[in-house]
Amino acid sequence: MTTPTEPPVPPGRPAPARPGRKLGPVADNVGSAHRAWLDPLRTAYLASGLTLNELSSRVRFAKSKISELLRGAGLYPRWEIVFRLADELGMPNWPLYRLWSQAALETHKSSEWINGCIDRTTLTASHAAPPLEHRAFRELVENDYMLYAQVFLDDDQRDIAVADTFDRLWLTWNQALASHDTRRYAWNILRTTVMARTPHRDGRPELGSAAFDTVALQTLATTADPMDQLTETLELFTAISRLPDRQLDVIVLRRLCGFPHESVSALLGTSLATVRSDERHATRFLESVIPPPTTEGNTP
């Protein structure tokens, strides 16, 4: 969004400031599911140019209540105030509602509490569709996103993470289109959403049972000792988890999902040369920390 050009500030005078109190940061205890809808809502507010006073007068909620909601402070907010803020800021409320209700469940709100919140409002976008370009993009990449997510998550968590990804992308679709590369923008949302649900050990993600089964099946015919196979697979997963984020994604997509270089490049929104370079660096690291398989006699 363009902003009008401000006249130069004469020397010795402070630059004009946005009136009203500045919005504070998100509270430290806000979880990833809560942030999934809170961050886009904050972005829409900051882009609107409204002050908290102006927004308060428009939606008829106390300024302190709105500030608390936009910082994720206090109790988890009821849908009515989230809905009215989103409506005033021009946000699609159907994907926002789905993210809000998912986060409500994860903060231990009951289905009765969620349904009671909905009774006070009309979900006007219940049958609305996302922008045509968003739908086309989802049809193009959704299955591939599922394969990536399943490397880290079980089936239920995988489905939630991918659905949340496209809801978040719908809420920020204008920013996605304005970004340097829509594919990279979308992948960053997917990765953030998946990693927020992935178990971590020592700050690094643990690969899930689906990825383990894939590697185990691939190596079953090439090893005589199942225990050797198990040990080597666990060592491989530990080493993969230590890779830098971009290299980890390339290895997961290439070695565990089986995508060719061109498909990985398209999914990540990076050049083919970058994908090949990341794979080379990752492979060298893995080879440096995983000992080669032992051989007996003349068996290769």
N, C-alpha and C positions, 0 to 999 in steps of 0.2 A: 504494500500500500504506500503510495507516495504521500509526502507531507509537504505543506506549503513552505517555501523558503523563508527563513527568519532573517530580518535585517541584522547586519553586523552589530555586535555589542560594543559600545564605546569603551575605550580603555578605562579601567578603574571601576566599571560597573559590573555586577554579577550577571551571568546569563539568566534569561527568564526561566523559571522553573514551573513544572506542572503543578497547578494549585491542588491543595489537599495533601493529606498524609500519604506517603509512599507505601505501596503494598509490601508487607514483610515477606520473608522467605517461607517456604513450605516447612511445616513442623517436622522435626527429626523422626517422630514416631509414625509418620504416614507410610503405610505399606505400598507395595508396587501396584496392587489392584486398585487401590484408592487413587494413586497418582495417574493411573491410566486414563481417568476422565478429568481429574483435577488439573493436570498440566495443560491440556487443550483449553479448558475453561479459563485458566489464568492467562494463557496466550491470547485468547479472544478478548478478554477484558483489557489487557495491556495494549492491544492493537486498536481498541475502540476509541481511545482518547478520552474516555469518560473518567471522572473522578469518582471516588467512593460515595461522596455526597450526591452527585448527579445520579449514579446508579441506584442509590438508596431511594431517592425521590421517585424514580421511574418504576421500580418494582415494589415499592412500599414495604420494604424490610429495613430494619435498623442497620445503619452503617456498620456498627460493631459486629452484627450478625453476619453481614456479607464479608467483612474482613476476616472474621474467624473461619468462615467457610472456604474462602480463597487461600487460606494458609493451611487448611486441614487441621485446624486446632479445635479443641473441644470435642463434643459428641459428634458421631457420624451424622451428617445432615439428612433431613427428610427430603423426599423427592420434590415436594412443592417448591421449595426455594431454589433448588438446582434447576428445575424446569423453568421457573420464571426468569432466572438469570440467563439461561441458555436462550430462551425466547427473545429476550431483550437484546442479546448479543448476536442474534442471527445464526445460532448454531442448530444443526439438525438434532432434534431431541430423541429420536429413536435409538441411534447408536449410543448416545449419551446415557439413555435409560438402561440399556443392556449392560454397559460398563458399570454404571452406578449400582444396579441390582446385584451384579456379580461381586462387586466389592463389599456390598452390604452383607451378603452371605458369608464372605470370608472374614468379616468383622463380627461374625456370630449373631447377626440380626436374623430373626425368624421370617419365614415366608409370610406369616400373618402380619408382621410389622411392615414388610415390603408392600403387601397388597393394601394394607391400611393407608399407606402413603399415596398409593396410586388413586384411591377412591376420591381424593380431594382435587385431582387434576384430570384433564382430558389429554390423553396421549395422542395429540393430533397427527403425529407422524407414524402411527402404528402401521400404516400400509405404504409409507413413502419408500421410494427406492433411492439408492445412492446415485450419484452422477453416472452418466453412461460410461465415461472413461474409467471410472472406478470399477464398475461392473466388468468391463472388458479386461481390465488389468487383473482383477481377481480370478476370472476364468482362466487367464493365461498362466498364473503362477501358483494358484492355491494348492494343487496336488504336489508341486515341488516343495512348497512351504511345509506341507504335512510330512513329507519324507525327512526334511531337516529336523523338524520338531520332534519326530518320533525317535531320533537318535538319543534324545535327552529325557523324554517324558513318556509316561504310559499313555494309553489311548485316550482316556478321558481328559487328562491334562493337556495332551496334544491338541485335541479338538477345541478346548477352551482357549488355549494360547493363540491358535490360528484365527479363531473367530474374533478374539479381542484385538488381534493385529489389524484386521480389516475394519473393525469398528473405529479404532484409533485413527486409522488412515482416512476413513470417511470424515471424521471430525476435523482433520487437518489437511483435507485434500487440496485446498488452495495453496497451502504452504508446500505441499508435495509437488504440485505443478510448477511452483515458482522456484523450487530448489534446482541445484545444478544437475541432478539426475534423479528422476522420480523413482527409478528402480533402487538406487542406493538409499534414498530416503525411506522407502518402504522396507527394505531389508534391515535397516537400523532399528525400525520399530519392531519387526519380527524378532530380531536377535535380542533386543531388550526385554520383550515380552516372554520369550522362551527362557532366557537366562534367569528371569525373576522367579520362575516356577521350577527351575532345575536345582536339585540338591547340589550343594557345594562342599568341598573338603579342602581346607587350607586355602580358601579363597578361589579355588578353581572348580569348574563344573565337572560333575561326574556324568559319564556317559551311561545311558540306560540299558535295560535288558534287551531291547530291540536291536541296538547296535551290537551288543555282545553276541546275540544269536546270529546276527549276520556274519560277523567275523568267525565265530565258531563253525558255522556251516561251511564257510569258504575254506577253512583250514583242516576240516575233519579228515578229508581224503589224503592230506599230506603229512599227517603226524600219526605215529604208531602208539603214542602214549597220551591218553586223554588228560592226565595231570600236567604233562608238559604243555599241551595245548592251552589248558586253563591258565597256567602261570604266564605263558607268553602273551595271551590275550589281555590279562590284567595289566601286565607291564606295558603293553602297547597303549591301553586306554589311559593309564597314568601319565605316560609320556605325551600323548595327544593333548590331555587336559592342560599341560604346562606350556603349550604353544601360545604365542601371541594371538589375540582374537582373530585377526584377519587370516592368519595361517591356519588356525584351528578350523575356521569355516571352510577354507579351501580343501583341507584334508578330509573333513567330514563329507563334503559334497562330492569330492572326487573318489575317495577310497571306500566310504561306507554307503553313500547313496548311489555311486556309480555314474555320476554325470560326466559327460565330456567337457573339455576345457571351455568350449564355446558356450555351453549351457551355464556353467559356473560364472563365466564372465557376464552373461546376460542377467542372471539372478542377482549378482552382487552389484551390478552397475559399475564394474571396473574393467579396465582394458584386458585383453587376452594376454598381453605381455606381463601385466601385473599378476594375473592368476598363475601363469607359468613360473614366474619368479618366486611367488609366495610358496608354491608347491615345492620348488627346489630347496629353498631354505628350510622348510618344514621337514622334508625328507632327510636332509643332512642331519638335522637335529635328532630326529627319531633314530637314525642309524647310529648316531654317536652314543645314545643312551640305552639302546636295546641290543644286547649281544646277538650275534648271528646264531641260527639254529645249529645244534650239534648234529654230527653225522656219525654213523657207526659203519665201519668197514668201507665198502665201496658204495653204500647207499647214498645217493645225492641228497 
